[in-house]
Amino acid sequence: MDPVTRVTGTAVPLDRSDVDTDQLIPAVWMKKTERTGFEDGLFQKWRRDPEFVLNQPERKDATILVSGPNFGCGSSREHAPWALRDYGFKVVVTPGFADIFRNNLPNTGLVPAWADPGTVRALLDATTADPTAEITVDVVARVIHCPAAGVADAPFFLDDAAHHRLVNGFDQIDLTLQLDDLIAAHESRRPDWLPTGTGVVAEAR
C-alpha cells in the first residue's frame, strides 16, 4: 500500500447514524470474487434517489466521507471498505465506528478518523452548506483542519497499530515480512520431529 500521511479534499456529508454495511454495499455484491470494482455498489440502494448526496455532481471528486455515529455496523463484510476505496474515498470521519469495520478500513488504506461529536457536527454543517469546503486530515499528527467549519487541529482517535500501518504504507503481509529474519531463525531452531499444528489438532480429536 502507499503511505497515507495527509489527505486534503472536499467531502460528502452523510448526516445519518447507524449506517450499516448492507447499506454501504448490498449483499448481491458478495458474489464477486475480485477485491476491486465495487464503486458502483457503494450505497447502491440509496443512489436510486436522485437527491441522495452522492448523486450531487459537485460531490463527484470528494475524497472524505463525513457521517454520523456507529458507522459500519452490521455484518463484518470487507466489501464495504473496498467499495468506499474504489469510489475514491480516502478518509471516513465519524463520532464512532463499529469495531470490526474500523479495523477493516486500514486494511485497504482508508483512514478511520474517530472524532469528537462537536467536530463532526461542524464538518457536516460546513460541507453541507459549501461543497467546495476542504478538509485536511493530518494522519501523522492525528488532527483535522477545516477553516470553513472553524475546525483547527481538532484531534481524532486512530489506534497506534493502524497509525503505524497507514503512515508507512504497510499491509498485514508487509508487517509479517518485516519479521522474516526472526521467523527464519525460529524455524531453524525448531526440531523437525515436532508435530505440525495440523497434527496436534488431529490427535486432539
The 8 nearest C-alpha neighbors of each residue, nearest first, counted from 0:
[[1, 168, 169, 2, 170, 108, 107, 165],
 [0, 2, 168, 3, 108, 167, 169, 165],
 [168, 3, 1, 166, 167, 165, 4, 0],
 [4, 2, 166, 165, 5, 1, 168, 138],
 [5, 3, 138, 166, 139, 2, 137, 6],
 [4, 6, 137, 138, 136, 3, 7, 139],
 [5, 7, 136, 135, 137, 8, 4, 89],
 [8, 6, 135, 134, 136, 133, 5, 9],
 [9, 7, 133, 134, 62, 61, 63, 10],
 [8, 10, 133, 61, 132, 131, 134, 62],
 [11, 9, 63, 61, 64, 12, 62, 126],
 [10, 12, 64, 65, 13, 58, 61, 63],
 [13, 11, 65, 123, 14, 127, 10, 66],
 [14, 12, 66, 15, 65, 11, 67, 52],
 [13, 15, 66, 67, 12, 123, 16, 65],
 [16, 14, 67, 13, 66, 18, 17, 68],
 [15, 17, 67, 68, 18, 69, 70, 14],
 [18, 16, 69, 70, 19, 68, 72, 15],
 [19, 17, 70, 16, 71, 22, 72, 15],
 [20, 18, 72, 71, 73, 22, 21, 17],
 [19, 21, 23, 22, 71, 73, 79, 24],
 [22, 20, 25, 24, 23, 19, 26, 73],
 [21, 23, 20, 19, 24, 42, 25, 18],
 [22, 24, 20, 42, 21, 41, 79, 19],
 [23, 25, 41, 21, 40, 22, 42, 79],
 [26, 24, 21, 27, 28, 22, 23, 40],
 [25, 27, 28, 29, 21, 24, 30, 20],
 [28, 26, 29, 25, 30, 24, 31, 40],
 [29, 27, 26, 30, 31, 25, 40, 24],
 [28, 30, 27, 26, 31, 78, 32, 25],
 [31, 29, 28, 27, 32, 26, 33, 78],
 [32, 30, 29, 33, 28, 34, 27, 37],
 [31, 33, 30, 34, 29, 35, 28, 78],
 [34, 32, 35, 31, 36, 37, 30, 29],
 [33, 35, 32, 81, 36, 78, 37, 31],
 [36, 34, 33, 37, 85, 81, 82, 38],
 [35, 37, 38, 85, 34, 39, 82, 33],
 [36, 38, 82, 40, 39, 35, 85, 81],
 [39, 37, 86, 85, 82, 40, 41, 36],
 [40, 38, 37, 41, 43, 36, 86, 82],
 [41, 39, 43, 37, 24, 38, 42, 82],
 [40, 42, 24, 43, 82, 23, 38, 39],
 [43, 41, 23, 45, 44, 24, 22, 46],
 [42, 44, 40, 41, 46, 45, 24, 39],
 [45, 43, 46, 42, 47, 22, 25, 48],
 [44, 46, 47, 42, 43, 48, 51, 22],
 [47, 45, 48, 43, 44, 51, 42, 54],
 [46, 48, 45, 44, 49, 43, 51, 50],
 [47, 49, 46, 50, 51, 45, 44, 54],
 [50, 48, 51, 47, 54, 46, 55, 52],
 [51, 49, 48, 52, 54, 55, 46, 53],
 [52, 50, 48, 54, 53, 49, 46, 45],
 [51, 53, 54, 55, 50, 11, 13, 12],
 [52, 54, 55, 51, 58, 46, 11, 59],
 [55, 53, 52, 51, 49, 56, 46, 50],
 [54, 56, 52, 57, 58, 53, 59, 51],
 [57, 55, 58, 59, 54, 53, 60, 52],
 [56, 58, 55, 59, 130, 60, 131, 61],
 [59, 57, 56, 61, 55, 60, 11, 53],
 [60, 58, 56, 57, 61, 55, 53, 54],
 [59, 61, 58, 62, 9, 87, 57, 8],
 [62, 60, 9, 10, 58, 59, 63, 11],
 [61, 63, 88, 89, 8, 87, 10, 9],
 [64, 62, 10, 90, 88, 61, 91, 89],
 [63, 65, 91, 11, 10, 92, 12, 90],
 [66, 64, 92, 12, 13, 91, 93, 11],
 [65, 67, 13, 93, 14, 15, 12, 92],
 [66, 68, 16, 15, 93, 14, 94, 70],
 [69, 67, 95, 16, 94, 70, 93, 17],
 [70, 68, 96, 17, 95, 97, 72, 16],
 [69, 71, 96, 18, 17, 68, 72, 97],
 [72, 70, 19, 20, 97, 100, 18, 96],
 [71, 73, 19, 97, 70, 69, 20, 17],
 [74, 72, 19, 20, 71, 75, 21, 97],
 [73, 75, 76, 20, 72, 21, 19, 71],
 [74, 76, 99, 77, 100, 73, 20, 72],
 [77, 75, 78, 74, 79, 20, 100, 80],
 [76, 78, 79, 80, 75, 81, 103, 100],
 [77, 79, 81, 76, 80, 82, 24, 29],
 [78, 80, 82, 77, 81, 24, 23, 20],
 [81, 79, 83, 82, 78, 104, 77, 84],
 [80, 82, 78, 84, 79, 83, 85, 77],
 [83, 81, 37, 38, 85, 79, 80, 41],
 [84, 82, 80, 86, 81, 88, 85, 79],
 [85, 83, 81, 88, 87, 82, 86, 80],
 [84, 86, 38, 82, 87, 83, 81, 37],
 [87, 85, 38, 83, 84, 88, 82, 41],
 [88, 86, 84, 85, 62, 89, 83, 61],
 [87, 89, 62, 84, 63, 83, 90, 86],
 [88, 90, 109, 62, 63, 110, 84, 87],
 [89, 91, 110, 63, 109, 88, 111, 64],
 [90, 92, 64, 111, 65, 63, 112, 110],
 [93, 91, 112, 65, 113, 64, 66, 111],
 [92, 94, 66, 95, 113, 67, 68, 65],
 [95, 93, 114, 68, 116, 113, 115, 67],
 [94, 96, 68, 69, 93, 113, 70, 97],
 [97, 95, 70, 69, 101, 98, 71, 68],
 [96, 98, 72, 71, 69, 100, 99, 70],
 [99, 97, 101, 100, 96, 102, 72, 71],
 [100, 98, 102, 101, 97, 75, 103, 71],
 [99, 101, 103, 102, 71, 97, 98, 104],
 [102, 100, 98, 99, 103, 104, 96, 111],
 [101, 103, 99, 100, 104, 98, 105, 106],
 [102, 104, 100, 106, 101, 105, 99, 77],
 [103, 105, 109, 106, 101, 102, 80, 107],
 [106, 104, 108, 109, 107, 103, 110, 161],
 [107, 105, 103, 104, 108, 170, 109, 171],
 [106, 108, 105, 109, 104, 81, 80, 84],
 [107, 109, 105, 106, 165, 110, 0, 104],
 [110, 108, 105, 89, 104, 90, 107, 111],
 [109, 111, 90, 112, 105, 91, 89, 104],
 [110, 112, 91, 101, 113, 90, 104, 92],
 [113, 111, 92, 155, 110, 91, 114, 156],
 [114, 112, 156, 155, 93, 94, 95, 92],
 [115, 113, 155, 94, 93, 112, 156, 116],
 [114, 116, 118, 117, 94, 119, 155, 113],
 [117, 115, 94, 119, 118, 120, 114, 93],
 [118, 116, 120, 115, 119, 121, 114, 94],
 [117, 119, 121, 115, 116, 120, 122, 114],
 [118, 120, 122, 116, 121, 117, 123, 93],
 [121, 119, 123, 117, 122, 118, 116, 124],
 [120, 122, 118, 124, 148, 119, 123, 125],
 [123, 121, 119, 125, 120, 124, 148, 126],
 [124, 122, 120, 12, 126, 121, 125, 127],
 [125, 123, 127, 121, 122, 126, 120, 128],
 [126, 124, 148, 122, 128, 127, 123, 147],
 [125, 127, 129, 128, 130, 123, 124, 132],
 [126, 128, 124, 125, 129, 123, 12, 130],
 [129, 127, 125, 126, 124, 130, 123, 132],
 [128, 130, 126, 131, 132, 127, 125, 147],
 [131, 129, 126, 132, 127, 57, 128, 58],
 [130, 132, 129, 9, 133, 126, 57, 10],
 [133, 131, 129, 130, 126, 9, 147, 134],
 [134, 132, 9, 8, 131, 145, 7, 135],
 [133, 135, 145, 7, 8, 144, 9, 136],
 [134, 136, 7, 144, 6, 143, 137, 145],
 [137, 135, 143, 6, 5, 138, 142, 7],
 [136, 138, 5, 142, 141, 140, 139, 143],
 [137, 139, 141, 4, 5, 140, 136, 142],
 [138, 140, 4, 141, 137, 166, 5, 162],
 [139, 141, 138, 137, 142, 154, 4, 136],
 [142, 140, 138, 137, 139, 155, 154, 156],
 [141, 143, 154, 152, 153, 137, 140, 155],
 [144, 142, 136, 153, 152, 135, 137, 154],
 [143, 145, 151, 135, 152, 150, 134, 136],
 [144, 146, 134, 150, 148, 147, 151, 133],
 [147, 145, 149, 148, 150, 144, 151, 134],
 [148, 146, 145, 149, 125, 132, 150, 133],
 [149, 147, 125, 150, 121, 146, 145, 122],
 [148, 150, 146, 147, 145, 151, 121, 144],
 [151, 149, 145, 148, 144, 146, 153, 152],
 [152, 150, 144, 153, 145, 149, 143, 146],
 [153, 151, 142, 143, 144, 154, 150, 145],
 [152, 154, 143, 142, 151, 150, 144, 155],
 [155, 153, 142, 141, 152, 143, 114, 156],
 [154, 156, 114, 113, 141, 142, 112, 157],
 [157, 155, 113, 112, 114, 158, 154, 141],
 [156, 158, 162, 112, 159, 155, 161, 113],
 [159, 157, 161, 160, 162, 156, 163, 102],
 [158, 160, 162, 161, 163, 157, 164, 156],
 [159, 161, 163, 162, 158, 164, 157, 165],
 [162, 160, 164, 163, 159, 158, 165, 105],
 [161, 163, 159, 165, 160, 164, 158, 166],
 [164, 162, 160, 161, 165, 166, 159, 167],
 [163, 165, 169, 161, 167, 162, 168, 166],
 [166, 164, 168, 162, 3, 167, 163, 2],
 [165, 167, 2, 3, 4, 163, 168, 164],
 [168, 166, 2, 164, 165, 169, 163, 3],
 [2, 169, 167, 1, 0, 165, 164, 166],
 [170, 168, 164, 173, 167, 0, 174, 165],
 [169, 171, 173, 172, 106, 0, 174, 164],
 [172, 170, 174, 173, 175, 169, 106, 164],
 [171, 173, 175, 174, 170, 176, 169, 177],
 [174, 172, 176, 170, 169, 171, 175, 177],
 [175, 173, 171, 177, 172, 176, 169, 170],
 [174, 176, 172, 177, 173, 178, 171, 179],
 [177, 175, 179, 173, 178, 174, 172, 180],
 [176, 178, 174, 175, 179, 173, 180, 172],
 [179, 177, 176, 181, 175, 180, 182, 174],
 [178, 180, 176, 182, 181, 177, 183, 175],
 [181, 179, 183, 182, 178, 184, 177, 176],
 [180, 182, 184, 178, 183, 179, 185, 186],
 [181, 183, 179, 185, 184, 180, 178, 186],
 [182, 184, 186, 180, 185, 181, 179, 187],
 [185, 183, 181, 187, 182, 186, 180, 188],
 [186, 184, 182, 188, 187, 183, 181, 189],
 [185, 187, 183, 189, 188, 184, 182, 190],
 [186, 188, 184, 185, 189, 183, 190, 182],
 [189, 187, 185, 186, 190, 184, 183, 191],
 [188, 190, 186, 187, 191, 185, 193, 192],
 [191, 189, 192, 193, 188, 187, 186, 194],
 [190, 192, 193, 189, 194, 188, 186, 187],
 [191, 193, 190, 194, 189, 195, 188, 198],
 [194, 192, 191, 190, 195, 189, 196, 198],
 [195, 193, 198, 192, 199, 196, 197, 191],
 [194, 196, 198, 197, 199, 193, 200, 192],
 [197, 195, 199, 198, 200, 194, 201, 193],
 [198, 196, 200, 195, 199, 201, 194, 202],
 [197, 199, 201, 195, 196, 200, 194, 202],
 [198, 200, 196, 202, 201, 197, 203, 195],
 [201, 199, 203, 197, 198, 202, 196, 204],
 [200, 202, 198, 204, 199, 203, 197, 196],
 [203, 201, 199, 204, 200, 198, 197, 194],
 [204, 202, 200, 201, 199, 198, 197, 196],
 [203, 202, 201, 200, 199, 198, 197, 196]]
